[in-house]
Amino acid sequence: MIAAEALGLLAGFLVALGLVPQIVRVWRLKDAKEISLAFNLLSLTGTVLWLLYGLILGLLSVIVWNGTNVVLLCLLLTVKLRYGMGEGRDR
């Protein structure tokens, strides 16, 4: 494996790993009011576009980790919609 691809795999892993504590916290507390719906939707849209870019160019690290991030962001969006839309306010 070339060094650039290894770097891409490591970078993608760290970005994906960064979402996990937030998802676990929201799931445990059953409260996602502090999560911005706009942030989640924009992040999900951008990540889907990165995934498409990786698929078009056949870039393994971009495909693997953006695919993973799409799943994680969908999970975060799900818990946001379930636990974080109270009081008619979204931050």
Buried (B, 14 or more C-beta within 10 A) or exposed (E): EEEEEEEBBEEBBEBBEEBEEBBEBBBEEEBBBEBBBEBBEEBBEEBBEBBEEBEEEEBEBBBBBBBBBBEBBEBBBBBBEEBBEEEEEBE
